């Protein structure tokens, strides 16, 4: 909308008002109110209507309208006694009465040329022009009674961006240098009603989908944003300017999206309660609001509200939001599914997988074809150690990903292959993603991890080197050093593992990314253990545990404790190690981390050992029950073999045989040479005690060959010693 009236020119797209003497400067609310009156002319708008459409969710008195009208009149030289522009209609409101004429295109081109002339030698800005856009009702087809206007920019932004936006319509800024990075921080619940809290996650997830779909911006992963919020103590929604720089440095992002929403239950009806949402995009460098949108509608139509807001934001940033996004229906088939999925994602982001699963299962009942619900279920089951259930959910997500936009489809498919332990295929897809979207650091990190987990840690070094050569801030991201540390661990280069972790710690602390620093300390601690520096490793584990406790991550803190217990165990401090193990096991059980609970029970059983065989047997039985529950086949075989050894030590050879036989069957099915050799040695001992020496020697010969083949020096020595005893 670009119109003229009485010598003034109003450009809604550029956020610019000019008169005979040049630019006319207004406060954002005054400028916005003028736009609303012009758009509605000659309709009379009440004070309540103007409050709703101009100030939105802000609770202001009708006096605010009078003040804004007075400011506009004064700036335009309009006399309220003999109005030519804005008329006061007694007891009814205000209306715009000046004749409006559209700006002629030829005139505008000439104006643009005039603007260009004095700055012909100056380069256009690299970032997209900042504008605000009239959000047309056509974006909300089928939507009930929505007629909102995006807000004008603050005076500082409007003054600096006005002429740039007009020039950009003739010569667009080149976006090819790289997509701007955007982090979605969440939204404040202005009603403060806990039952409305899910809306923040629903808005965030929908905006993330809509902003990713065109491929014009790069979204910071939600898990990274949650990590940052926990590190810096920042809640959902907008933040003060002082916090923007810290957020930008921590995440390596240029733009952040936040805002607020207000639910009015009293306005509910067939379509549900009424909700007003405000979405704001802020530049972390300048502190300016560069784009914003407001929407009002029913909570039942939240998906459409979010989609419309996202397109308005894209338009404000200078990108074509495109046509209707039919794929967005994949997010949720109905409002109940959206609510349950959003609540589950909020839990999953803070590593509450147990709390997420119950909601996701209900969401799947109401929306069984939703790939995002199954993808989230796969992640949740995997975090709790239920690998087979995770693989099953991932398979369902994989079968339903075909209708999604390219980038989202590839990313979801790659993660599905990860959950199914198809790491080579996951690596291929992450490489495809990184080649197509080379500005996305996270795709490169995922590629390095998939390469390492596919059994090719050496290959991941080359990927890490490419990541390190990226322009700042990506090339300086501490996660690049953590990826190198992991790769070095995979090839047994523990000095390199330690050094890379140390660089990660330094960079993370510089960004105030304390959780990344904690991850670096855990990695360095394990490297120190392999290098024989146990006291130094203990310092790292304790420091990491303190960080995890401060941010409330009980599972990670318990993991650091379990690492400390291993040090005490190796140094013979049995009492200290046992106390720490018991504390860690209790936490693992409470947070639902079944994998680490089972492993810690196994380690505690090894610690107790011969000092209390009854307790050892009980601990191993608990570990076995968990491993059967989560279907950890390799873990089941290991624990069965350990139980068989305990039974033998207690003189119960008959009771030992079933455990060892089942362990052997599972290990053969898995092709696990180490597990096969361990079970064969145990069975050979049973055979020797029962004086079946021929069968014992046959088992030991096979075990000896397997241990020699896989380089298991300890197993090789044990088999050779038993073979000697067997004659």
C-alpha positions as CSV (number, residue, x, y, z in Angstrom):
1,X,0.0,0.0,0.0
2,X,1.6,3.2,-1.3
3,X,-0.8,6.2,-1.3
4,X,-0.8,10.0,-1.5
5,X,-3.1,12.5,0.3
6,X,-2.8,16.3,0.6
7,X,0.9,16.4,-0.3
8,X,1.9,13.5,1.9
9,X,3.1,10.0,0.7
10,X,2.4,7.0,2.9
11,X,4.4,3.8,2.1
12,X,3.2,0.9,4.3
13,X,5.7,-1.5,2.9
14,X,8.7,0.7,3.7
15,X,7.3,2.0,7.0
16,X,7.8,5.6,5.6
17,X,5.8,8.8,5.6
18,X,6.9,11.9,3.7
19,X,5.5,15.4,3.3
20,X,6.4,18.6,1.5
21,X,9.4,19.1,3.9
22,X,10.7,15.5,3.7
23,X,10.3,12.6,6.1
24,X,7.6,12.8,8.8
25,X,8.6,10.9,11.9
26,X,6.1,9.3,14.2
27,X,6.2,6.9,17.1
28,X,5.5,3.3,16.1
29,X,2.0,3.2,17.6
30,X,1.1,6.5,15.9
31,X,2.4,5.4,12.6
32,X,0.6,2.1,12.9
33,X,-2.7,3.8,13.9
34,X,-2.5,6.0,10.8
35,X,-2.1,2.9,8.6
36,X,-5.1,1.3,10.2
37,X,-7.2,4.4,9.6
38,X,-6.1,4.7,6.0
39,X,-6.7,1.1,5.3
40,X,-10.2,1.3,6.8
41,X,-11.1,4.7,5.2
42,X,-13.8,6.1,5.3
43,X,-15.1,3.6,7.9
44,X,-15.4,4.9,11.5
45,X,-13.2,2.9,13.9
46,X,-14.0,2.9,17.7
47,X,-11.4,3.5,20.3
48,X,-11.7,-0.2,21.3
49,X,-11.2,-1.3,17.7
50,X,-8.1,0.8,17.4
51,X,-6.7,-0.4,20.7
52,X,-7.2,-4.0,19.6
53,X,-5.6,-3.5,16.1
54,X,-2.8,-1.1,17.0
55,X,-1.7,-2.1,20.5
56,X,-2.9,-5.7,20.4
57,X,-2.1,-7.7,23.6
58,X,-0.8,-4.6,25.4
59,X,-3.2,-3.4,28.1
60,X,-3.6,0.3,27.5
61,X,-6.4,2.8,28.2
62,X,-8.4,4.7,25.6
63,X,-6.3,7.7,26.4
64,X,-3.5,6.1,24.4
65,X,-5.7,6.4,21.2
66,X,-6.3,10.1,21.9
67,X,-2.6,10.7,22.4
68,X,-1.7,8.9,19.1
69,X,-4.4,10.8,17.2
70,X,-3.2,14.1,18.6
71,X,0.4,13.2,17.6
72,X,-0.6,12.3,14.0
73,X,-2.6,15.5,13.7
74,X,0.2,17.6,14.9
75,X,2.8,16.0,12.6
76,X,0.5,16.4,9.6
77,X,-0.7,19.9,10.5
78,X,-4.4,18.8,10.8
79,X,-6.7,21.0,12.9
80,X,-9.2,18.9,15.0
81,X,-11.7,21.8,14.8
82,X,-11.6,21.9,11.0
83,X,-10.1,18.4,10.1
84,X,-8.9,17.6,6.7
85,X,-7.3,14.2,7.5
86,X,-8.6,12.6,10.7
87,X,-12.1,13.4,11.9
88,X,-13.5,12.7,15.4
89,X,-17.0,11.3,15.3
90,X,-18.7,12.0,18.6
91,X,-19.2,8.9,20.7
92,X,-18.3,6.7,17.8
93,X,-14.5,7.0,17.2
94,X,-12.3,8.3,14.3
95,X,-12.1,8.1,10.6
96,X,-9.7,9.0,7.8
97,X,-11.4,11.6,5.5
98,X,-8.7,12.9,3.1
99,X,-8.9,11.7,-0.5
100,X,-6.4,8.9,-1.2
101,X,-4.6,8.3,-4.5
102,X,-2.3,5.4,-5.4
103,X,1.3,6.3,-6.1
104,X,2.0,6.1,-9.8
105,X,4.6,3.5,-10.7
106,X,6.5,5.9,-13.0
107,X,6.7,8.5,-10.3
108,X,8.0,5.9,-7.8
109,X,10.8,4.8,-10.2
110,X,11.8,8.4,-10.6
111,X,11.9,8.8,-6.8
112,X,14.0,5.7,-6.5
113,X,16.5,7.1,-9.1
114,X,16.6,10.3,-7.2
115,X,17.4,8.4,-4.0
116,X,20.1,6.4,-5.8
117,X,21.9,9.3,-7.3
118,X,23.7,10.7,-4.2
119,X,24.7,7.2,-3.0
120,X,25.5,5.6,-6.3
121,X,29.0,4.6,-5.2
122,X,27.8,3.1,-1.9
123,X,27.2,-0.7,-1.8
124,X,23.8,-2.1,-1.0
125,X,23.5,-3.7,2.5
126,X,24.2,-7.4,2.5
127,X,21.3,-8.2,4.8
128,X,17.7,-8.2,3.5
129,X,15.9,-4.8,3.7
130,X,13.8,-4.4,6.8
131,X,10.1,-3.6,6.1
132,X,6.7,-4.2,7.6
133,X,4.0,-5.7,5.5
134,X,0.3,-5.5,5.5
135,X,-1.0,-9.0,6.2
136,X,-3.8,-9.5,3.7
137,X,-6.9,-11.5,4.6
138,X,-6.2,-13.6,1.5
139,X,-3.4,-15.3,3.5
140,X,-6.1,-16.5,5.9
141,X,-8.6,-18.1,3.6
142,X,-11.3,-19.9,5.5
143,X,-10.3,-18.1,8.7
144,X,-12.9,-16.4,10.8
145,X,-12.7,-12.6,11.3
146,X,-9.0,-11.9,11.2
147,X,-7.9,-8.5,10.0
148,X,-4.6,-7.6,11.5
149,X,-1.8,-5.3,10.5
150,X,1.9,-6.0,11.3
151,X,3.5,-3.4,13.5
152,X,5.6,-0.6,12.2
153,X,9.2,-0.6,13.3
154,X,10.6,1.5,16.2
155,X,11.7,5.0,15.2
156,X,15.4,4.0,15.2
157,X,14.7,1.2,12.8
158,X,12.2,3.1,10.6
159,X,14.5,6.1,10.1
160,X,17.5,4.0,9.1
161,X,15.6,1.6,6.8
162,X,13.2,3.8,5.0
163,X,15.2,4.8,1.9
164,X,17.0,1.4,1.8
165,X,13.7,-0.5,1.5
166,X,12.5,1.7,-1.4
167,X,15.8,1.3,-3.3
168,X,15.5,-2.5,-2.7
169,X,12.4,-2.7,-4.7
170,X,14.3,-1.7,-7.8
171,X,17.6,-3.5,-6.9
172,X,17.2,-6.3,-4.4
173,X,20.0,-7.1,-2.0
174,X,21.9,-10.3,-2.9
175,X,21.1,-13.1,-0.5
176,X,23.5,-15.6,-2.2
177,X,26.3,-14.9,0.3
178,X,24.5,-17.1,2.8
179,X,21.2,-17.5,4.6
180,X,20.7,-15.4,7.7
181,X,20.6,-17.5,10.9
182,X,17.5,-17.4,13.0
183,X,16.9,-18.7,16.5
184,X,13.3,-19.1,17.8
185,X,13.3,-18.3,21.5
186,X,9.7,-19.1,22.4
187,X,6.8,-17.0,23.5
188,X,5.7,-15.5,26.8
189,X,2.4,-16.6,28.2
190,X,0.8,-13.3,29.2
191,X,-2.2,-14.9,30.8
192,X,0.1,-16.8,33.1
193,X,-2.3,-19.7,33.0
194,X,-0.2,-23.0,33.1
195,X,-2.8,-24.8,30.9
196,X,-2.0,-22.3,28.1
197,X,1.8,-23.0,28.3
198,X,1.7,-25.5,25.4
199,X,1.0,-22.7,22.9
200,X,4.6,-21.4,23.2
201,X,5.9,-24.7,21.9
202,X,3.2,-25.0,19.3
203,X,4.0,-21.6,17.9
204,X,7.7,-22.3,18.0
205,X,7.5,-25.6,16.2
206,X,5.1,-24.3,13.5
207,X,7.2,-21.2,12.9
208,X,10.3,-23.4,12.7
209,X,8.6,-25.6,10.0
210,X,7.2,-22.6,8.0
211,X,10.5,-20.7,8.1
212,X,12.5,-23.7,7.1
213,X,10.3,-24.8,4.2
214,X,11.3,-22.0,1.7
215,X,15.0,-22.6,2.4
216,X,15.7,-18.9,2.7
217,X,16.8,-18.8,6.3
218,X,18.8,-21.1,8.4
219,X,17.2,-22.2,11.7
220,X,19.2,-22.8,14.8
221,X,18.2,-26.2,16.1
222,X,15.7,-26.1,19.0
223,X,17.9,-28.2,21.2
224,X,20.7,-25.6,20.9
225,X,18.3,-22.8,21.8
226,X,17.1,-24.7,24.9
227,X,20.7,-25.3,25.9
228,X,21.4,-21.6,25.6
229,X,18.4,-20.7,27.6
230,X,19.4,-23.0,30.4
231,X,23.0,-21.7,30.3
232,X,22.1,-18.0,30.3
233,X,18.9,-18.2,32.5
234,X,16.7,-16.8,29.7
235,X,13.0,-17.7,29.6
236,X,10.7,-18.0,26.6
237,X,9.9,-14.8,24.7
238,X,11.7,-11.5,24.0
239,X,14.8,-10.4,25.9
240,X,16.3,-7.1,26.9
241,X,18.9,-5.6,24.5
242,X,21.6,-6.5,27.0
243,X,20.8,-10.2,26.6
244,X,20.7,-10.2,22.8
245,X,24.5,-10.0,22.4
246,X,25.0,-12.9,24.8
247,X,22.4,-15.0,22.9
248,X,24.0,-14.2,19.5
249,X,27.5,-15.1,20.8
250,X,26.3,-18.3,22.4
251,X,24.3,-19.6,19.4
252,X,26.2,-18.0,16.6
253,X,23.0,-16.4,15.3
254,X,22.2,-13.0,13.8
255,X,18.4,-12.9,14.3
256,X,16.2,-14.1,17.2
257,X,12.4,-14.7,17.1
258,X,10.3,-14.2,20.2
259,X,7.1,-12.6,21.3
260,X,4.1,-13.3,23.4
261,X,0.5,-14.5,23.4
262,X,-2.6,-13.9,25.4
263,X,-5.5,-16.4,25.6
264,X,-9.0,-15.1,26.5
265,X,-11.0,-18.1,27.7
266,X,-14.2,-16.0,28.1
267,X,-14.2,-15.5,24.3
268,X,-14.3,-19.2,23.7
269,X,-17.0,-20.9,21.6
270,X,-17.2,-23.6,19.0
271,X,-13.8,-22.7,17.7
272,X,-12.2,-22.6,21.2
273,X,-10.7,-19.8,23.2
274,X,-9.5,-16.6,21.4
275,X,-5.8,-16.0,21.3
276,X,-3.7,-13.0,20.3
277,X,-0.1,-13.7,19.3
278,X,2.8,-11.3,18.7
279,X,5.9,-12.4,16.8
280,X,9.0,-10.2,16.8
281,X,12.4,-10.6,15.0
282,X,15.3,-8.8,16.7
283,X,18.8,-8.2,15.4
284,X,21.3,-9.3,18.1
285,X,23.9,-6.9,16.9
286,X,21.9,-3.7,16.9
287,X,19.1,-4.6,19.2
288,X,16.6,-3.4,16.7
289,X,13.2,-5.1,15.9
290,X,13.5,-5.8,12.2
291,X,10.2,-7.5,11.6
292,X,7.1,-8.3,13.5
293,X,3.6,-9.7,13.1
294,X,0.4,-9.9,15.1
295,X,-2.5,-12.4,14.7
296,X,-5.7,-13.0,16.4
297,X,-8.0,-16.0,16.1
298,X,-9.2,-19.2,17.8
299,X,-6.8,-21.6,19.5
300,X,-8.3,-24.2,17.3
301,X,-6.8,-22.4,14.3
302,X,-3.4,-21.9,15.9
303,X,-1.6,-23.7,13.1
304,X,-3.0,-21.3,10.5
305,X,-2.3,-18.3,12.7
306,X,1.4,-19.4,13.0
307,X,1.7,-20.0,9.3
308,X,0.3,-16.5,8.5
309,X,2.7,-14.9,11.0
310,X,5.7,-16.8,9.5
311,X,4.9,-15.6,6.0
312,X,4.5,-12.1,7.2
313,X,7.9,-12.3,8.9
314,X,9.6,-13.7,5.7
315,X,8.1,-10.9,3.7
316,X,9.3,-8.3,6.2
317,X,12.8,-9.8,5.9
318,X,12.7,-9.3,2.2
319,X,11.9,-12.8,1.1
320,X,9.0,-14.2,-1.0
321,X,7.0,-16.3,1.4
322,X,5.5,-18.2,-1.5
323,X,2.1,-19.6,-1.8
324,X,0.0,-21.7,0.6
325,X,2.1,-24.3,2.4
326,X,0.1,-27.4,2.0
327,X,2.8,-29.5,3.7
328,X,2.1,-27.8,7.0
329,X,-0.8,-30.1,7.5
330,X,1.8,-32.8,8.2
331,X,2.5,-31.0,11.5
332,X,-0.8,-31.9,13.0
333,X,-4.1,-33.3,11.6
334,X,-6.1,-31.6,14.4
335,X,-5.8,-29.2,17.4
336,X,-5.5,-32.0,20.0
337,X,-2.6,-33.6,18.1
338,X,-0.9,-30.2,17.9
339,X,-1.3,-29.6,21.6
340,X,0.0,-33.1,22.6
341,X,2.9,-32.9,20.2
342,X,3.9,-29.4,21.4
343,X,3.7,-30.5,25.1
344,X,5.8,-33.5,24.3
345,X,8.4,-31.5,22.4
346,X,8.7,-29.2,25.4
347,X,9.5,-32.2,27.6
348,X,11.9,-33.7,25.1
349,X,13.9,-30.4,24.7
350,X,14.7,-30.5,28.4
351,X,15.5,-34.3,28.2
352,X,12.4,-35.4,30.0
353,X,11.8,-38.4,27.7
354,X,9.5,-40.2,30.1
355,X,7.2,-37.2,30.2
356,X,7.2,-36.9,26.4
357,X,6.4,-40.5,25.6
358,X,2.9,-40.6,27.2
359,X,1.9,-37.5,25.3
360,X,3.3,-38.7,22.0
361,X,1.5,-42.0,22.3
362,X,-1.8,-40.1,22.8
363,X,-0.9,-37.8,19.8
364,X,-0.3,-40.9,17.7
365,X,-3.8,-42.3,18.6
366,X,-5.4,-39.1,17.4
367,X,-3.1,-38.5,14.4
368,X,-1.6,-41.9,13.4
369,X,-0.1,-40.8,10.1
370,X,2.0,-37.9,11.5
371,X,5.7,-38.4,10.8
372,X,6.8,-35.8,13.3
373,X,5.1,-37.7,16.2
374,X,6.8,-40.9,15.2
375,X,10.1,-39.1,14.8
376,X,9.8,-37.6,18.3
377,X,8.8,-41.0,19.7
378,X,12.0,-42.5,18.2
379,X,14.1,-39.9,19.9
380,X,12.4,-40.4,23.2
381,X,12.6,-44.2,23.2
382,X,16.3,-44.0,22.2
383,X,17.1,-41.7,25.1
384,X,15.6,-44.1,27.5
385,X,17.6,-47.0,26.0
386,X,14.7,-48.7,24.2
387,X,16.5,-49.2,20.9
388,X,14.1,-51.6,19.3
389,X,11.1,-49.4,20.0
390,X,13.1,-46.4,18.7
391,X,13.8,-48.2,15.5
392,X,10.2,-49.2,15.1
393,X,9.0,-45.6,15.5
394,X,11.8,-44.3,13.2
395,X,10.6,-46.8,10.6
396,X,7.1,-45.4,10.7
397,X,8.4,-41.8,10.4
398,X,10.6,-42.9,7.5
399,X,7.6,-44.4,5.6
400,X,5.6,-41.1,6.0
401,X,8.3,-38.5,5.2
402,X,7.8,-38.5,1.4
403,X,5.3,-35.6,1.5
404,X,7.5,-33.2,3.4
405,X,9.6,-30.3,2.0
406,X,13.1,-31.4,0.8
407,X,15.3,-30.1,3.7
408,X,12.9,-31.3,6.4
409,X,12.4,-34.7,4.6
410,X,16.1,-35.4,4.3
411,X,16.8,-34.4,7.9
412,X,14.0,-36.6,9.3
413,X,15.0,-39.5,7.1
414,X,18.7,-39.2,8.1
415,X,17.6,-39.3,11.8
416,X,15.4,-42.3,11.1
417,X,18.4,-44.2,9.7
418,X,20.4,-43.3,12.8
419,X,17.7,-44.7,15.1
420,X,17.7,-47.9,13.0
421,X,21.5,-48.1,13.3
422,X,21.9,-47.7,9.5
423,X,24.8,-45.3,10.0
424,X,26.3,-45.5,6.5
425,X,22.9,-44.4,5.0
426,X,22.5,-41.7,7.6
427,X,26.0,-40.4,6.7
428,X,25.1,-40.4,3.0
429,X,22.0,-38.3,3.7
430,X,23.8,-35.8,6.0
431,X,26.5,-35.4,3.4
432,X,23.7,-34.7,0.9
433,X,22.2,-32.1,3.2
434,X,25.5,-30.4,3.9
435,X,26.4,-30.2,0.2
436,X,23.0,-28.6,-0.5
437,X,22.9,-26.4,2.6
438,X,26.6,-25.8,3.2
439,X,26.0,-22.9,5.5
440,X,24.4,-25.2,8.1
441,X,27.0,-26.2,10.6
442,X,24.7,-28.7,12.3
443,X,24.5,-30.9,9.1
444,X,28.3,-31.0,9.0
445,X,28.4,-32.0,12.7
446,X,25.8,-34.7,12.1
447,X,27.8,-36.0,9.2
448,X,31.0,-36.3,11.3
449,X,29.1,-38.1,14.0
450,X,27.4,-40.6,11.5
451,X,30.8,-41.2,9.9
452,X,32.3,-42.0,13.3
453,X,29.5,-44.3,14.4
454,X,29.5,-46.1,11.0
455,X,33.0,-47.4,11.9
456,X,35.0,-44.9,10.0
457,X,36.3,-42.4,12.6
458,X,39.3,-41.6,10.3
459,X,36.9,-40.3,7.6
460,X,35.2,-37.9,10.1
461,X,38.6,-36.1,10.6
462,X,38.3,-34.7,7.1
463,X,34.8,-33.5,7.8
464,X,36.0,-31.8,11.0
465,X,38.8,-30.1,9.1
466,X,36.2,-28.6,6.6
467,X,34.0,-27.5,9.5
468,X,37.0,-25.7,11.1
469,X,37.6,-23.8,7.9
470,X,34.1,-22.3,7.9
471,X,33.8,-18.5,8.4
472,X,33.2,-17.3,12.0
473,X,31.3,-17.9,14.1
474,X,30.7,-21.4,12.7
475,X,34.4,-22.4,12.3
476,X,35.0,-21.3,15.9
477,X,32.1,-23.3,17.4
478,X,33.2,-25.5,20.3
479,X,31.2,-28.4,19.0
480,X,33.7,-28.7,16.1
481,X,36.4,-29.4,18.6
482,X,34.1,-31.8,20.5
483,X,33.6,-33.7,17.2
484,X,37.3,-34.0,16.7
485,X,37.7,-35.2,20.3
486,X,35.1,-37.9,19.6
487,X,36.8,-39.0,16.4
488,X,40.2,-39.1,18.2
489,X,38.7,-41.4,20.9
490,X,37.4,-43.7,18.1
491,X,40.9,-44.3,16.8
492,X,42.5,-44.5,20.2
493,X,44.5,-41.2,19.9
494,X,43.9,-40.1,23.5
495,X,46.4,-37.1,23.5
496,X,44.5,-35.6,20.5
497,X,41.2,-36.4,22.2
498,X,42.3,-34.5,25.3
499,X,43.7,-31.5,23.3
500,X,40.6,-31.1,21.2
501,X,38.4,-31.3,24.3
502,X,40.5,-28.6,25.9
503,X,40.0,-26.3,22.9
504,X,36.3,-26.9,23.1
505,X,36.2,-25.9,26.8
506,X,38.1,-22.7,26.1
507,X,35.8,-21.6,23.3
508,X,32.6,-22.6,25.2
509,X,33.6,-20.6,28.2
510,X,34.3,-17.6,26.0
511,X,30.7,-17.9,24.7
512,X,29.3,-18.6,28.2
513,X,28.1,-21.9,26.8
514,X,28.6,-23.7,30.1
515,X,26.8,-26.9,29.0
516,X,29.2,-27.3,26.0
517,X,32.1,-26.6,28.4
518,X,30.7,-29.4,30.6
519,X,30.6,-31.8,27.6
520,X,34.2,-30.8,26.9
521,X,35.2,-31.6,30.5
522,X,33.5,-35.1,30.3
523,X,35.4,-35.8,27.1
524,X,38.7,-34.6,28.5
525,X,38.1,-36.6,31.7
526,X,37.8,-39.8,29.8
527,X,40.9,-39.0,27.8
528,X,42.8,-38.4,31.1
529,X,41.7,-41.8,32.4
530,X,43.2,-43.5,29.4
531,X,46.3,-41.4,29.8
532,X,46.6,-42.6,33.5
533,X,45.9,-39.2,35.0
534,X,43.0,-40.2,37.3
535,X,43.1,-37.3,39.7
536,X,42.9,-34.8,36.8
537,X,40.0,-36.7,35.3
538,X,38.2,-36.6,38.6
539,X,38.5,-32.8,38.7
540,X,36.9,-32.6,35.2
541,X,34.0,-34.9,36.1
542,X,33.2,-33.0,39.3
543,X,33.3,-29.7,37.5
544,X,31.0,-31.0,34.8
545,X,28.6,-32.5,37.4
546,X,28.4,-29.1,39.1
547,X,27.4,-27.4,35.9
548,X,24.7,-30.1,35.2
549,X,23.3,-29.8,38.7
550,X,23.1,-26.0,38.4
551,X,20.9,-26.2,35.2
552,X,18.8,-29.0,36.6
553,X,20.0,-31.8,34.3
554,X,19.9,-34.7,36.8
555,X,20.6,-37.4,34.3
556,X,23.8,-35.8,33.0
557,X,24.9,-35.0,36.6
558,X,24.5,-38.7,37.5
559,X,26.5,-39.7,34.5
560,X,29.4,-37.5,35.8
561,X,29.0,-39.2,39.2
562,X,29.2,-42.7,37.7
563,X,32.4,-41.7,35.9
564,X,33.9,-40.6,39.3
565,X,32.8,-44.0,40.8
566,X,34.8,-45.8,38.1
567,X,37.9,-43.9,39.2
568,X,37.3,-44.8,42.8
569,X,36.7,-48.4,41.8
570,X,40.0,-48.6,39.8
571,X,41.9,-47.1,42.8
572,X,40.4,-49.6,45.3
573,X,38.2,-47.2,47.2
574,X,35.3,-49.6,47.3
575,X,33.2,-47.9,50.0
576,X,33.4,-44.5,48.2
577,X,32.7,-46.0,44.8
578,X,29.7,-48.0,46.1
579,X,28.1,-45.0,47.6
580,X,28.5,-43.0,44.4
581,X,27.2,-45.8,42.3
582,X,24.1,-46.2,44.5
583,X,23.4,-42.5,44.2
584,X,23.8,-42.4,40.4
585,X,21.6,-45.6,40.0
586,X,18.8,-44.0,42.0
587,X,18.8,-40.9,39.8
588,X,19.0,-42.9,36.5
589,X,16.0,-44.9,37.7
590,X,14.0,-41.7,38.6
591,X,14.7,-40.0,35.2
592,X,14.0,-43.2,33.3
593,X,17.5,-43.6,31.8
594,X,17.3,-47.4,31.7
595,X,20.5,-47.9,29.7
596,X,22.8,-46.1,32.2
597,X,20.9,-47.6,35.2
598,X,21.6,-51.1,33.9
599,X,25.3,-50.4,33.1
600,X,25.8,-48.9,36.6
601,X,24.2,-51.9,38.2
602,X,26.6,-54.1,36.3
603,X,29.6,-52.0,37.4
604,X,28.4,-52.0,41.0
605,X,28.1,-55.8,40.9
606,X,31.7,-56.0,39.6
607,X,32.7,-53.7,42.5
608,X,31.0,-55.8,45.2
609,X,32.3,-59.1,43.6
610,X,33.5,-61.8,45.8
611,X,33.0,-59.8,49.0
612,X,29.2,-60.4,48.8
613,X,28.2,-62.9,46.1
614,X,24.5,-62.7,47.0
615,X,24.4,-59.0,46.5
616,X,26.5,-59.3,43.3
617,X,24.0,-61.8,42.0
618,X,21.0,-59.6,42.9
619,X,22.5,-56.6,41.2
620,X,23.2,-58.5,38.0
621,X,19.7,-59.9,38.0
622,X,18.3,-56.3,38.3
623,X,20.6,-55.3,35.4
624,X,19.5,-58.2,33.3
625,X,15.8,-57.4,33.9
626,X,16.3,-53.9,32.6
627,X,18.3,-55.0,29.6
628,X,15.5,-57.5,28.7
629,X,13.0,-54.7,29.1
630,X,14.8,-52.4,26.7
631,X,15.8,-55.3,24.4
632,X,19.5,-54.6,24.7
633,X,20.6,-58.0,23.2
634,X,24.4,-57.4,23.6
635,X,23.9,-56.2,27.1
636,X,21.7,-59.2,27.9
637,X,24.4,-61.6,26.7
638,X,27.1,-59.9,28.7
639,X,25.1,-59.9,31.9
640,X,24.0,-63.6,31.4
641,X,27.7,-64.5,31.1
642,X,28.5,-62.6,34.3
643,X,25.6,-64.3,36.1
644,X,26.9,-67.7,34.9
645,X,30.4,-66.9,36.3
646,X,28.9,-65.9,39.6
647,X,26.9,-69.2,39.8
648,X,30.1,-71.2,39.0
649,X,32.0,-69.4,41.7
650,X,29.3,-70.3,44.2
651,X,29.7,-74.0,43.1
652,X,26.3,-74.1,41.3
653,X,27.5,-75.4,37.9
654,X,24.1,-76.7,37.0
655,X,22.6,-73.3,37.6
656,X,25.4,-71.6,35.6
657,X,24.9,-73.6,32.4
658,X,21.5,-72.0,31.3
659,X,22.8,-68.5,31.7
660,X,26.0,-69.3,29.7
661,X,24.1,-71.2,27.0
662,X,21.6,-68.3,26.4
663,X,24.5,-65.8,26.4
664,X,26.3,-67.9,23.7
665,X,23.1,-68.2,21.6
666,X,22.5,-64.4,21.6
667,X,26.2,-63.6,20.9
668,X,26.2,-66.0,17.9
669,X,23.0,-64.4,16.6
670,X,24.6,-61.0,16.9
671,X,28.0,-62.1,15.4
672,X,29.7,-60.7,18.5
673,X,33.1,-62.4,18.6
674,X,34.0,-61.0,22.1
675,X,30.7,-62.2,23.6
676,X,31.0,-65.6,21.9
677,X,34.5,-66.1,23.3
678,X,33.4,-65.0,26.8
679,X,30.4,-67.4,26.9
680,X,32.6,-70.3,25.5
681,X,35.2,-69.8,28.3
682,X,32.4,-69.9,30.9
683,X,30.9,-73.1,29.4
684,X,34.3,-74.7,29.2
685,X,34.8,-74.1,33.0
686,X,31.4,-75.8,33.6
687,X,32.4,-78.7,31.4
688,X,35.8,-79.1,33.2
689,X,34.0,-79.1,36.6
690,X,31.7,-81.8,35.3
691,X,34.8,-83.6,33.9
692,X,33.8,-83.3,30.2
693,X,37.4,-82.3,29.2
694,X,37.0,-83.0,25.4
695,X,34.1,-80.6,25.1
696,X,35.9,-78.1,27.3
697,X,39.0,-78.2,25.1
698,X,36.8,-77.7,21.9
699,X,35.1,-74.7,23.4
700,X,38.4,-73.2,24.5
701,X,40.1,-73.7,21.1
702,X,37.2,-71.8,19.5
703,X,37.4,-69.0,22.1
704,X,41.2,-68.8,21.7
705,X,40.8,-68.3,18.0
706,X,38.2,-65.6,18.4
707,X,40.2,-63.7,21.0
708,X,43.3,-63.9,18.8
709,X,41.2,-62.6,15.8
710,X,39.8,-59.5,17.5
711,X,42.9,-58.6,19.5
712,X,41.5,-59.4,23.0
713,X,44.7,-59.9,24.9
714,X,42.9,-60.5,28.2
715,X,40.5,-63.1,26.7
716,X,43.4,-64.7,24.9
717,X,45.4,-65.2,28.1
718,X,42.3,-66.5,30.0
719,X,41.5,-69.1,27.3
720,X,45.1,-70.2,27.2
721,X,45.3,-70.7,30.9
722,X,42.0,-72.7,31.0
723,X,43.2,-74.8,28.1
724,X,46.3,-75.7,30.0
725,X,44.2,-76.8,32.9
726,X,42.0,-78.9,30.7
727,X,45.1,-80.8,29.5
